[in-house]
Amino acid sequence: MSSEEKTTWVQGILAVVGYPVYLSVLLSRLGDGPITEVPYVDVMLWVIGGSVVTTIVVVIILGILSPKTAGKKDTRDREIYRHGEYVGQSLVTVGALAVMVMAWLEIDWFWIANAVFLAFFLSAILGFITKVVGYRAGLPRW
């Protein structure tokens, strides 16, 4: 398994774990008031920061454990990465459009921030799935 594929797995697993952690902490803070009054920014920042730091640490550890493949990318890795990013980023575009409409309708900032966060989460998951399929089954040829 190439170092790029290992990195893909690390990022995908953290994306799958990160959003449910965010939701569980957010819902645990829910009291008798509306959900829009729940403090969410700190949890969101901790989940994002924790995912970034954990990815960096795990990728470094994986590089130390398998130094022969660490940091080496071939054409296939680059194509799979690019294809996965293109497919995943499509959800960021959809999320941005949704957030723009939400802002036009003057919806509460809580919902706007969470829509952006959800779009990034779904983008990461879709990109991860696309890359794993690319590594396992190959890229589609048009």
C-alpha positions as CSV (number, residue, x, y, z in Angstrom):
1,M,0.0,0.0,0.0
2,S,1.4,3.4,-1.0
3,S,1.9,6.2,1.5
4,E,-0.8,8.2,-0.4
5,E,-3.3,5.4,0.1
6,K,-2.4,5.1,3.8
7,T,-2.9,8.9,4.2
8,T,-6.3,8.5,2.4
9,W,-7.3,5.9,4.9
10,V,-6.2,8.0,7.9
11,Q,-8.1,11.1,6.6
12,G,-11.2,9.0,5.8
13,I,-11.4,7.3,9.1
14,L,-10.9,10.6,10.9
15,A,-13.7,12.2,8.8
16,V,-16.0,9.4,9.6
17,V,-15.2,9.7,13.3
18,G,-15.0,13.5,13.6
19,Y,-18.5,14.5,12.6
20,P,-20.3,12.0,14.9
21,V,-18.0,13.2,17.8
22,Y,-19.0,16.7,17.0
23,L,-22.7,15.9,17.0
24,S,-22.5,13.8,20.2
25,V,-20.8,16.6,22.1
26,L,-23.2,19.2,20.7
27,L,-26.3,17.2,21.6
28,S,-24.9,16.5,25.1
29,R,-24.9,20.2,25.6
30,L,-28.5,20.5,24.6
31,G,-30.6,21.7,27.6
32,D,-34.1,23.0,27.7
33,G,-33.5,25.8,25.2
34,P,-33.4,25.7,21.5
35,I,-30.5,24.0,19.7
36,T,-29.4,27.3,18.2
37,E,-28.4,28.5,21.7
38,V,-26.0,25.6,22.3
39,P,-22.3,26.7,22.1
40,Y,-20.9,25.0,19.1
41,V,-17.9,27.0,17.9
42,D,-15.4,25.6,20.4
43,V,-16.5,22.0,19.7
44,M,-16.3,22.5,15.9
45,L,-12.8,24.1,16.2
46,W,-11.6,21.2,18.4
47,V,-12.8,18.6,16.0
48,I,-11.3,20.3,13.0
49,G,-8.0,20.9,14.8
50,G,-7.9,17.5,16.3
51,S,-8.5,15.9,12.9
52,V,-5.6,17.9,11.4
53,V,-3.2,17.2,14.2
54,T,-4.1,13.6,14.4
55,T,-3.7,13.2,10.6
56,I,-0.2,14.8,10.8
57,V,0.9,12.6,13.7
58,V,-0.4,9.4,12.3
59,V,1.1,10.0,8.8
60,I,4.4,10.8,10.4
61,I,4.3,7.6,12.4
62,L,3.3,5.6,9.3
63,G,6.2,7.2,7.4
64,I,8.6,6.1,10.2
65,L,7.2,2.6,10.2
66,S,7.5,2.2,6.4
67,P,10.3,4.5,5.2
68,K,10.7,2.9,1.8
69,T,7.3,4.2,0.6
70,A,7.1,7.4,2.7
71,G,6.4,10.5,0.7
72,K,6.7,8.7,-2.7
73,K,3.9,9.4,-5.2
74,D,3.6,7.9,-8.7
75,T,1.3,9.0,-11.5
76,R,-1.4,6.7,-10.3
77,D,-1.4,8.2,-6.8
78,R,-1.6,11.7,-8.3
79,E,-4.5,10.8,-10.6
80,I,-6.4,9.1,-7.8
81,Y,-5.8,12.0,-5.5
82,R,-7.0,14.5,-8.1
83,H,-10.0,12.5,-9.1
84,G,-11.0,12.0,-5.4
85,E,-10.6,15.7,-4.7
86,Y,-12.7,16.8,-7.7
87,V,-15.5,14.4,-6.8
88,G,-15.4,15.4,-3.1
89,Q,-15.3,19.1,-3.8
90,S,-18.5,18.9,-5.7
91,L,-20.3,18.6,-2.3
92,V,-18.5,21.7,-1.1
93,T,-20.0,23.6,-4.0
94,V,-23.5,22.3,-3.3
95,G,-23.0,23.2,0.4
96,A,-21.8,26.7,-0.6
97,L,-24.9,27.2,-2.7
98,A,-27.1,26.0,0.2
99,V,-25.3,28.3,2.7
100,M,-25.7,31.3,0.3
101,V,-29.5,30.7,0.1
102,M,-29.6,30.3,3.9
103,A,-27.8,33.7,4.3
104,W,-30.3,35.3,1.9
105,L,-33.1,34.0,4.0
106,E,-31.3,35.3,7.1
107,I,-31.3,31.9,8.8
108,D,-29.5,31.7,12.2
109,W,-25.7,31.5,12.1
110,F,-25.8,28.2,13.9
111,W,-27.5,26.6,11.0
112,I,-25.3,28.3,8.4
113,A,-22.1,27.2,10.3
114,N,-23.4,23.6,10.7
115,A,-24.4,23.5,7.0
116,V,-20.8,24.4,6.0
117,F,-19.3,21.9,8.5
118,L,-21.6,19.2,7.1
119,A,-20.7,20.0,3.6
120,F,-17.0,19.7,4.4
121,F,-17.7,16.4,6.2
122,L,-19.6,14.9,3.4
123,S,-17.0,16.2,0.9
124,A,-14.3,14.4,2.9
125,I,-16.3,11.2,3.0
126,L,-17.1,11.2,-0.7
127,G,-13.5,12.1,-1.6
128,F,-12.3,9.2,0.6
129,I,-14.7,6.7,-0.9
130,T,-13.7,7.8,-4.4
131,K,-10.0,7.5,-3.7
132,V,-10.4,4.1,-2.1
133,V,-12.4,2.9,-5.1
134,G,-9.7,4.3,-7.3
135,Y,-7.0,2.3,-5.5
136,R,-9.1,-0.9,-5.4
137,A,-10.9,-0.9,-8.8
138,G,-9.0,1.8,-10.8
139,L,-10.1,5.1,-12.2
140,P,-13.0,5.3,-14.7
141,R,-11.9,5.8,-18.2
142,W,-14.1,8.2,-20.2
